């Protein structure tokens, strides 16, 4: 029982903290597309991804072009 309580507290803190993700840069290209950089912070590491986004009517279509 004494090992169960710290394990439950650790699991709850991991679930509550989750993964924070945010966009650090959005840059418009000459052809009208956008280059978007997203950084996601997990529990043990930080990961970055770069997307190329193009407008399609009222929506944006993005595809990943690089990942770390």
C-alpha distances in whole Angstrom, upper triangle without the diagonal:
4,5,5,7,9,10,11,13,15,15,17,19,20,21,23,25,26,29,32,36,39,43,44,48,50,54,57,59,63,62,60,57,54,52,48,45,42,39,35,32,29,26,27,31,34,37,40,42,46,48,51,52,55,56,57,58,56,53,52,51,49,48,46,49,46,43,41
4,6,6,8,9,11,12,13,15,16,18,20,21,22,24,26,29,31,35,38,42,43,47,49,53,56,58,62,62,60,56,53,51,47,44,41,38,34,31,28,25,26,30,33,35,39,42,45,47,51,51,55,56,57,58,56,53,52,51,49,48,46,48,46,42,40
4,6,6,6,9,10,11,13,15,16,17,19,20,22,23,26,29,32,36,39,40,44,47,50,53,55,59,59,57,53,50,48,44,42,38,35,31,28,25,22,23,26,30,32,36,38,42,44,48,48,52,53,54,56,53,50,49,48,46,45,43,45,42,39,36
4,6,5,6,9,10,11,12,14,15,16,18,20,21,24,27,31,34,38,39,43,45,49,52,54,58,57,55,52,49,47,43,40,37,34,30,27,24,21,22,26,29,32,35,37,41,43,46,47,50,51,52,53,51,48,47,46,44,43,41,44,41,38,36
4,5,5,6,9,10,11,12,14,15,16,18,20,24,26,30,33,37,38,42,44,48,51,53,57,57,55,51,48,46,42,40,36,33,30,27,24,20,22,26,29,31,35,37,41,42,46,46,49,50,51,53,50,47,46,46,44,43,41,44,41,38,36
4,5,5,6,9,10,11,12,14,15,16,18,21,24,27,31,34,36,39,42,45,48,51,54,54,53,49,46,44,40,37,34,30,27,24,21,17,19,23,26,28,32,34,38,40,44,44,48,49,50,52,49,46,45,44,42,42,39,41,39,35,33
4,5,5,6,9,10,11,12,14,15,17,20,23,26,29,33,34,38,40,44,47,49,53,53,51,47,44,42,38,35,32,29,25,22,19,16,17,21,24,27,30,32,36,38,42,42,46,47,48,49,47,44,42,42,40,39,37,39,37,33,31
4,5,5,6,9,10,11,12,14,16,19,22,25,29,32,34,37,40,43,46,48,52,52,50,46,43,41,38,35,31,29,25,22,19,16,19,22,25,27,30,32,36,37,41,41,45,46,46,48,45,42,41,41,39,38,37,39,37,33,32
4,6,5,6,9,10,11,12,14,18,20,24,27,31,32,36,38,42,45,47,51,51,49,45,42,40,36,34,30,27,24,21,18,15,17,21,23,26,29,32,35,37,40,41,44,45,46,47,44,42,41,40,38,38,36,39,36,33,31
4,5,5,6,9,10,11,12,15,18,21,25,28,30,33,36,39,42,45,48,48,46,43,40,38,34,31,27,24,21,18,15,12,14,17,20,23,26,29,32,34,38,38,42,43,44,46,43,40,39,38,36,36,33,36,33,29,28
4,5,5,6,9,10,11,14,17,20,24,27,29,33,35,38,41,43,47,47,45,41,38,36,33,30,26,24,20,17,14,12,14,17,20,22,25,27,31,32,36,36,40,41,42,43,41,38,36,36,34,33,31,34,32,28,27
4,5,5,6,9,10,14,16,20,23,27,29,32,34,38,41,43,47,47,44,41,38,36,32,30,26,24,20,18,15,13,16,19,21,23,26,28,31,32,36,36,39,40,41,42,39,37,36,36,34,34,32,35,33,29,28
4,5,5,6,9,12,14,18,21,24,26,30,32,35,39,41,45,45,43,39,36,34,30,28,24,21,18,15,13,10,13,16,18,21,24,26,29,31,34,35,38,39,40,42,39,36,35,35,33,33,31,33,31,28,26
4,6,5,6,9,12,15,19,22,24,28,30,33,36,39,42,42,40,37,34,31,28,25,22,19,15,13,10,7,11,13,15,18,21,23,26,28,32,32,35,37,38,39,37,34,32,32,30,30,27,30,28,24,23
4,6,5,9,12,15,19,22,24,28,30,33,36,38,42,42,39,36,33,31,28,25,22,19,16,14,11,10,13,16,17,19,21,23,26,28,31,31,34,35,36,37,35,32,31,31,29,29,27,30,28,25,24
4,6,9,11,14,17,21,23,27,29,32,35,38,42,41,39,36,33,31,27,25,21,19,16,14,12,11,15,17,18,19,22,24,27,28,31,31,34,35,36,37,34,31,31,31,29,29,28,31,29,26,25
4,7,8,12,15,18,20,24,26,30,33,35,39,39,37,34,30,28,25,22,19,16,13,10,9,8,12,13,14,16,19,21,24,25,29,29,32,33,35,36,33,30,29,29,27,28,26,28,26,23,22
4,7,10,13,17,19,22,24,28,31,33,37,37,34,31,28,26,22,20,16,14,11,9,7,8,11,12,13,14,17,18,21,23,26,26,29,30,32,33,31,28,26,26,24,24,23,25,23,20,20
4,6,10,13,16,19,21,24,27,30,33,33,31,28,25,22,19,16,13,10,7,6,5,7,10,10,10,11,13,15,18,19,23,23,26,28,29,31,29,25,24,24,21,21,19,22,20,17,16
4,7,11,12,16,18,22,25,27,31,31,29,26,22,20,17,14,11,8,6,5,7,9,12,11,9,11,12,14,16,18,21,21,25,26,28,29,27,24,22,23,20,21,19,21,19,17,16
4,7,10,13,15,18,21,23,27,27,25,22,19,17,13,11,7,6,4,6,9,12,14,12,9,9,9,11,13,14,18,18,21,22,25,26,24,21,19,19,17,17,15,18,16,14,14
4,6,9,11,15,18,21,24,25,23,20,16,14,11,9,6,6,7,9,12,15,17,15,11,11,10,11,12,13,16,16,19,21,23,25,22,19,17,18,16,17,15,17,16,15,15
4,6,8,11,14,17,21,21,19,16,13,11,7,6,4,6,9,11,15,18,19,17,13,12,10,9,10,10,13,13,16,18,21,22,20,18,15,16,13,15,14,15,14,14,15
4,7,10,14,16,20,21,19,17,13,11,8,6,6,7,10,12,16,19,20,17,13,12,10,10,10,12,14,15,18,20,23,25,23,21,18,19,16,17,15,16,15,14,15
4,6,10,13,16,18,16,14,10,8,6,5,8,10,13,16,19,23,23,20,16,15,11,11,9,10,12,13,16,17,21,23,21,19,16,17,14,16,15,15,14,15,16
4,7,10,13,15,12,10,7,6,5,7,9,12,15,19,22,25,26,23,19,17,14,12,10,10,10,10,12,14,17,19,18,16,13,14,12,14,14,14,15,16,18
4,6,10,12,10,9,6,5,7,9,12,15,19,22,25,28,29,25,22,20,16,14,11,11,10,10,12,14,17,19,19,17,14,15,13,15,15,14,15,17,19
4,7,8,6,6,4,6,9,12,15,18,22,25,28,32,32,29,25,23,19,17,13,12,10,9,10,11,15,17,17,16,13,14,13,15,16,15,17,20,22
4,5,6,5,6,7,11,14,17,20,24,27,30,34,34,30,27,24,20,18,14,12,10,10,10,12,16,18,19,17,14,15,14,15,16,15,17,20,22
4,5,7,9,11,14,17,21,24,27,31,34,37,37,34,30,28,24,21,17,16,13,13,12,13,17,19,20,19,17,17,17,18,19,18,20,23,26
4,6,9,11,15,18,21,25,28,31,34,38,38,34,31,28,24,21,17,15,11,11,9,11,14,16,18,17,15,15,15,16,18,17,19,23,26
4,7,10,13,17,19,23,26,29,32,36,36,33,30,27,23,20,17,14,11,9,7,8,11,13,14,14,12,13,13,15,17,17,19,22,25
4,7,10,13,16,20,23,26,29,33,33,30,26,23,20,17,13,10,7,6,5,7,10,13,14,12,9,10,10,11,13,13,16,19,22
4,6,10,13,16,19,23,26,29,30,26,23,20,17,14,10,8,6,5,6,9,12,15,15,13,10,10,9,11,12,12,14,17,19
4,7,10,14,17,20,23,27,27,23,20,17,13,11,7,6,5,6,9,12,15,18,18,15,12,12,9,10,10,9,11,13,16
4,7,10,13,17,19,23,24,20,17,14,11,8,6,5,6,7,11,13,16,19,18,15,12,12,9,10,9,10,11,12,14
4,7,10,13,16,20,20,17,13,11,7,6,5,6,9,11,14,17,20,22,21,18,15,15,11,12,10,10,9,10,11
4,7,10,13,17,17,14,11,8,6,5,6,8,11,12,16,18,21,23,22,18,15,15,12,12,10,12,11,10,11
4,7,10,13,14,11,7,6,4,6,9,11,15,16,20,22,24,27,25,22,19,19,16,15,13,14,12,10,10
4,6,10,11,9,6,5,6,8,11,13,17,18,22,24,26,28,26,23,20,20,17,17,14,16,14,11,11
4,7,8,6,4,6,9,12,15,17,21,22,26,28,30,32,30,26,24,24,21,20,18,19,17,14,12
4,6,5,6,8,11,14,17,19,23,24,28,30,31,34,32,28,26,25,22,22,19,21,18,15,13
4,6,8,11,14,17,21,23,27,28,32,33,35,37,35,32,30,29,26,25,23,24,22,18,16
4,7,10,14,17,21,23,27,29,32,35,36,39,37,34,31,30,27,26,23,24,21,17,14
4,7,10,13,17,20,24,26,29,32,34,36,35,31,28,27,24,23,20,20,17,14,11
4,7,10,14,17,21,22,26,29,31,33,32,28,25,25,21,20,17,18,15,11,9
4,7,11,13,17,19,23,26,28,30,29,26,23,21,18,17,13,14,11,8,6
4,7,10,14,16,20,23,25,28,27,23,20,19,15,14,11,11,8,6,5
4,7,10,13,16,19,22,25,24,20,17,15,12,10,7,8,6,4,6
4,7,10,13,17,19,22,22,18,15,13,10,9,6,6,5,6,9
4,6,10,13,15,19,18,15,11,10,6,5,4,5,7,9,12
4,7,10,13,16,17,14,10,8,5,6,6,7,9,12,15
4,7,10,13,13,10,6,5,4,7,9,10,13,15,18
4,6,10,11,9,6,5,6,9,12,13,16,19,22
4,6,7,6,5,6,9,12,15,16,20,22,25
4,6,5,6,7,10,13,17,18,22,24,27
4,6,8,10,13,17,20,22,25,27,30
4,7,10,13,17,20,22,25,27,30
4,7,10,13,16,19,22,23,26
4,6,10,13,15,18,20,23
4,7,10,13,16,18,21
4,7,9,12,14,17
4,6,9,11,15
4,6,7,11
4,7,11
4,7
4
